[in-house]
Amino acid sequence: MPSLRRTSLKARHSAIPAFAGALAAAAYLLGAIVFSAASNGALPVPATASAELPPRHQGVRVTRARNFDSLESANSGVETLALAAPVEVAASNMSPVIIPPENETRSNDGPARLVLVIDDVGLDVDAAQRVLALPVPLTVAILPYAEAATPLSALARQSGHDVLLHMPMEPVGLADPGPNALRIGLSDIDLQARMRWAMAQVPGAVGLNNHMGSRFTADPRALRVALSAISHDDPVFLDSLTTAHSRGGAVASGLGLRTLQRDIFLDHDLDAAAIRARLDEAAERARDTGYAVMIGHPHDLTLAVLEGWLSSDAVADLEFVTTSALADSLFATEPGLQASLTE
């Protein structure tokens, strides 16, 4: 048998003790017996985990954001990408707690700075315009498959705000992140093609953050492949931290990107008092550590609470800055180099 010949060769040339060699031979023999039994039907052969993954070569066949009904998988019957209804952020993917970064090097010297990011922009144009009318510099994270993604990106930049690509990524569970999402089962070519396509739908974006993505951002290899497609553009990567297992900051930093992390989710609990409490918490964090990054969504209730809070004395000592302004101040280094800060 081939396995016995390999064992014999290993026994002649190995430098390990004879006892260890005997154990190795026994292991090979046992493997051969099990393989033979399985081949003859004596033992069930378990299915591999990869059988549940989508095909590794699903091409991106998108020419414009308004025609996603035509998106189909490369293999018929496997995972359609069309979206029947607007995507809601799954509460199961949203952590309301602060997850401290591995290397906390914040400083409270100078004014307390707040970064306000509004996710999921683009599906409701009226809500987007209400966001852009807020009286502070802010960042809008625009979904690339929204029909209004490109004009809203231009309008936001004209209003003095930052734009992020709100990149759909695979979550844990069954929630649908939307068309052309980054998924672990995709090939490297497809991951990079989807990444470049999405950036093209949101022109002028200073970087990106993840839409859902609790599974994808926990996979360093897949995330590295996707981000490397745009790393030459020096984007800001804001890790929304939808999971405590995210490797987003580490991977992005390793690619030389300026990386930030979310501190506060404003509307995990859609209750006016809860949202106001989260705003006050973000303000206190900014005062204590120098800055804080808070993420909300264009819900009517969230915007109503924000409008009232921004016009109150609670923000008198705060400086609102965009994502890129904060990143520029934190990563004032030569291109391609990262400061020690991993947020």
LINSUL-V366524 format. One record per helix or strand of 3 or more residues. SS is the DSSP state (H for helix, E for strand). FROM is the first residue (numbers start at 1). TO is the last residue. If there is no record, write none. Layout:
# LINSUL-V366524
SS,FROM,TO
SS,FROM,TO
This chain:
# LINSUL-V366524
H,2,13
H,18,39
H,49,52
H,68,70
H,91,93
E,112,121
H,125,132
E,139,143
H,149,158
E,162,169
H,188,201
E,207,212
H,216,218
H,220,228
H,231,233
E,236,239
H,248,254
E,258,261
H,272,289
E,291,297
H,300,310
H,313,315
E,318,320
H,323,330
